[in-house]
Amino acid sequence: MTNLVWLLLSLALASAPHLGRLPFWVGPACLVLGWWRLAILRKQAKLPRKSLLLLIAAAATGGIFWHYQTLLGRDAGVALLVVMIALKLMEMKSLRDTMVVIFLSYFLVITHFLYSQSIPTALYLLLVVLLTTATMIGYSHPLERFASRPRLRLAGIMLLQAIPLMLVLFVFFPRVGPLWGLPKDAHAGMTGLSDTMNPGSISQLIRSDAVAFRVKLDGPAPDNSQRYWRGPVFWDYDGTSWSTRNQAPAGAAQFVPLGKPLSYTVTIEPHNQRWLFALDLPDRLPPGSSVTADFQIMAPSALHQRMRYSLTSYPEYRLGERLTDEAWERALQLPERNPKARQLAAQWRASQKSPRAIAQQALTLFREEAFVYTLKPPLLGKQAVDDFLFGTRRGFCEHYASSFVFLMRAAGIPARVVTGYQGGEPNPMGDYMIVRQSDAHAWAEIWLDDAGWVRVDPTAAVSPNRIETGIASALPAAELPPALVQLDAAWLMRIRLSWDLLNNNWNQWVLGYDQDRQKRFLSGIHRGLDSWQNMALAMMAGLASVLSGIAAWMLWRSPRRAIDPALAAYQKFCAKLARQGIARAPGEGPVDFAARASRSRPELANQINRITRLYLTLRYGQRHPAWLPRLRKAIRRFRA
């Protein structure tokens, strides 16, 4: 009974984090099956028939298929695994069946890393592995009752002994590729900028404090007002949303660097899109990447795992020498909507002489009229730009960027929307910068014949604090989501930054310990360790050294250990039987030896079995002060 309780507890803890991701009925079904198996053992009842189990398995499989429309992939596979482990409990008859369930529990632990590879997840799963190992120890013990503390202590010792071997394998095992390929549905739910922008899209993203990327600068950080991290560029507008449904206009990226360069390294979180982010405006690109004519840096494929790349950017630049006919046409395209905005732009165009003056007129409108920067704007109708400019006048950065670009295009000035991130939080403890999803931003670029594409941020006209000091200082306190609430206490801020530093090191040296980093790290130890063959030799040498060290330590400690008094008494008992020709074989366990001795001397069977039970209880089970004297007395009275 005790061992089954341990098994059910370890399985419950291994399954618990998955339950919120699985169909609603999986948790209750597994709970019923576990209770049923416990009741069978308690009442000594028979296990259910195979036909009933097959019927339940078929129903569960059908339910999973109905929910996911497949039995393949991450989510459906995990659901199927959890249900089948629970059903396996109902056919456990032997120790072999139990060990199968325990090993499946270990495999279930691994599946959690398909969803999260964070430090808290790893610590939780380490606890589950400890309990599962303790469960396996209990089933391997010849007695049913094995106290909790001794089995946990033994499991902990086994895991501690495995740590040196794990470290050697982790450091030296050649990284020839990923350990496994993730199914397609493993990338669902990743947060980040989308390939479309409509009212509310970025304001929803602002509510998340998840890290978008971290930046290690080679020099002093630029001012917050210069931290524009360029991402998707939108040319096409249908009256509701901006999109990149068509590729960027053809042509080479035309870029003239001005001023001093800034070099840095970006560690970007997976976001299931191809674009990479760079400080406006990048010059040197990551290996294997490409750049479009509007300076979107594109990775070869969508980012499904963390990526690290180095860049060089020029905060001062001239973007574009000439505008192609295709780009000119697309940068002026507008749907037949928003007549009031079109009329206003026509008035500006008639009264102003230069595109710069028209752009300043639009910024003056945002700055001097009663526009409000808010996370909770009213809904807009079909004439979205008119509703915003002449009605609600409450919006977020996407409202201001979208309406500004519309006005510019209506006034005959080529313009486009750029999205990305603006700002970043320095972490002095690790000397790097954290850019979060809450730093997501949208701005505009307009074409000026004498300057190329020029960045214009209409949000800065409405809320300068957003650009100068960050999003948290620009919003009213009542609108701040929990992710943006500033920590007043310095010690709380230190804890937050220390935790991020720990996460960054975890990402860099554990999750990010890929083939390139492994070669760089090992070649720093010795130049000859940069090949797979030498890595394998070093790994085998390291394993041999660790095992030799453990063996030497055990040999050094063994003479110092006093013999267990229960073992000493039992050895006297074995010696008495050996004098009668019943010698215990070197590999023969106490239970098997007792059975053989009882067959040889049936008249002594009761004494032999009693002495053996006392010895096993003292040696492996719970000890009682009175039991050792009982064992010694029974052996003294034993006459073979």
Secondary structure, 3 states (H helix, E strand, C coil): CHHHHHHHHHHHHHHHHHHCCCCCCHHHHHHHHHHHHHHHHHHCCCCCCHHHHHHHHHHHHHHHHHHHCCCCCHHHHHHHHHHHHHHHHHHCCCHHHHHHHHHHHHHHHHHHHHCCCCHHHHHHHHHHHHHHHHHHHHHHCCCCCCCHHHHHHHHHHHHHHHHHHHHHHHHHCCCCCCCCCCCHHHHCCCCCCCCEECCCHHHHHCCCCCEEEEEEECCCCCCHHHCEEEEEEECEECCCCEECCCCCCCCCCCEEEECCCEEEEEEECCCCCCEECEECCEEECCCCCEECCCCCEECCCCCCCCEEEEEEECCEEEECCCCCHHHHHHCCCCCCCCHHHHHHHHHHHHHCCCHHHHHHHHHHHHHHCCCEECCCCCCCCCCHHHHHHHHHCEECHHHHHHHHHHHHHHCCCCEEEEEEEECCEEECCCCEEEEEHHHEEEEEEEEECCCEEEEECHHHHHCHHHHHCCHHHCCCHHHCCHHHCCCCCHHHHHHHHHHHHHHHHHHHHHHCCCHHHHHHHHHHHCHHHHCHHHHHHHHHHHHHHHHHHHHHHHHHHHHHCCCCHHHHHHHHHHHHHHHCCCCCCCCCCHHHHHHHHHHHCHHHHHHHHHHHHHHHHHHHCCCCCCHHHHHHHHHHHCCC
